[in-house]
Amino acid sequence: MDAVLRWRRFAQRPGAPGARPTGGETTARFGGDGQHAPVRIAVVDGPLASGMARAALEAADIPVLIKQDSAGVIYGLTVGALAAAEIWVPAALAERARSVLIGIGLLDETP
């Protein structure tokens, strides 16, 4: 028990690995403000479509965040609300990302 408490005190020190952020620090790995704020460019059905989107966008050097309900992944759902996956990219790269997804056939050309 003492070892756990020692670790907890160490982890709470600013700058320590695993320490919680204080003040102006952030834990965000994707996001920001202005042109770096993420925007949703598409909603696709199932893990196959979301995997294709991730691979295509990463190949085009566009950072991507896929948000989807964990229940759909756990139960292997491929259609419906629980299978839907949101594709998020930085705002500055949204048009380029959208054209990539149109190019691989995941999106229609109409907005």
C-alpha positions as CSV (number, residue, x, y, z in Angstrom):
1,M,0.0,0.0,0.0
2,D,2.8,2.4,0.8
3,A,4.3,1.9,-2.7
4,V,1.0,2.8,-4.3
5,L,0.7,6.0,-2.2
6,R,4.3,6.9,-3.0
7,W,3.6,6.5,-6.8
8,R,0.5,8.6,-6.5
9,R,2.4,11.5,-4.8
10,F,5.0,11.2,-7.5
11,A,2.5,11.2,-10.3
12,Q,0.8,14.3,-8.9
13,R,3.9,16.5,-9.1
14,P,3.9,18.9,-12.1
15,G,6.0,17.5,-14.9
16,A,6.1,13.9,-13.6
17,P,5.1,11.2,-16.1
18,G,1.3,10.7,-15.9
19,A,0.8,13.9,-13.9
20,R,-2.5,15.7,-14.4
21,P,-2.3,19.0,-16.2
22,T,-2.5,22.2,-14.2
23,G,-3.4,25.6,-15.5
24,G,-2.5,26.2,-19.1
25,E,-1.4,22.7,-19.9
26,T,-3.5,20.4,-22.0
27,T,-4.0,16.7,-22.6
28,A,-5.4,17.3,-26.1
29,R,-3.6,15.4,-28.9
30,F,-5.9,16.5,-31.6
31,G,-7.6,19.8,-31.7
32,G,-6.9,23.4,-31.0
33,D,-8.2,26.7,-32.2
34,G,-8.6,28.5,-35.5
35,Q,-7.4,26.5,-38.5
36,H,-6.2,23.6,-36.3
37,A,-9.6,23.0,-34.7
38,P,-11.0,19.7,-35.8
39,V,-14.1,19.6,-38.0
40,R,-16.3,16.7,-38.9
41,I,-16.2,16.0,-42.7
42,A,-18.2,12.8,-42.9
43,V,-20.1,10.1,-41.1
44,V,-19.6,6.6,-42.5
45,D,-21.1,3.2,-41.7
46,G,-19.0,0.4,-40.2
47,P,-15.4,-0.5,-39.5
48,L,-14.5,-1.2,-43.1
49,A,-15.5,2.3,-44.3
50,S,-13.8,4.0,-41.3
51,G,-10.6,2.0,-41.9
52,M,-10.6,2.9,-45.5
53,A,-11.0,6.6,-44.6
54,R,-8.3,6.5,-42.1
55,A,-5.8,4.7,-44.4
56,A,-6.6,7.1,-47.3
57,L,-6.3,10.3,-45.2
58,E,-3.1,9.1,-43.5
59,A,-1.6,8.2,-46.9
60,A,-2.4,11.8,-47.9
61,D,-0.6,13.1,-44.8
62,I,-3.8,14.4,-43.3
63,P,-4.2,13.8,-39.5
64,V,-7.5,12.1,-38.8
65,L,-9.6,11.2,-35.8
66,I,-12.3,8.5,-36.0
67,K,-15.0,8.8,-33.4
68,Q,-17.4,5.9,-33.0
69,D,-19.5,4.2,-30.4
70,S,-17.6,1.4,-28.7
71,A,-20.7,-0.8,-28.6
72,G,-20.7,-1.1,-32.4
73,V,-17.1,-2.2,-32.4
74,I,-17.6,-4.7,-29.5
75,Y,-20.7,-6.3,-31.1
76,G,-19.4,-6.2,-34.6
77,L,-22.2,-4.0,-35.9
78,T,-21.7,-2.8,-39.5
79,V,-24.9,-0.7,-40.1
80,G,-27.1,1.6,-38.1
81,A,-26.5,4.3,-35.5
82,L,-24.1,2.2,-33.4
83,A,-21.9,1.4,-36.4
84,A,-21.6,5.0,-37.6
85,A,-18.1,6.5,-37.4
86,E,-17.4,10.3,-37.6
87,I,-14.4,11.4,-39.5
88,W,-12.7,14.5,-38.0
89,V,-9.8,16.4,-39.6
90,P,-8.1,19.8,-38.9
91,A,-10.2,22.7,-40.4
92,A,-7.3,23.8,-42.7
93,L,-7.2,20.4,-44.4
94,A,-11.0,19.8,-44.5
95,E,-11.4,20.4,-48.3
96,R,-8.4,18.3,-49.2
97,A,-9.6,15.5,-46.9
98,R,-13.1,15.6,-48.4
99,S,-11.7,15.3,-51.9
100,V,-9.6,12.3,-50.8
101,L,-12.8,10.6,-49.5
102,I,-14.6,11.5,-52.7
103,G,-11.7,10.0,-54.7
104,I,-12.0,6.6,-52.9
105,G,-15.7,6.6,-53.2
106,L,-16.8,7.0,-49.6
107,L,-18.5,10.4,-50.2
108,D,-20.6,11.8,-53.0
109,E,-19.5,15.0,-54.7
110,T,-22.5,16.9,-53.5
111,P,-22.0,18.6,-50.1
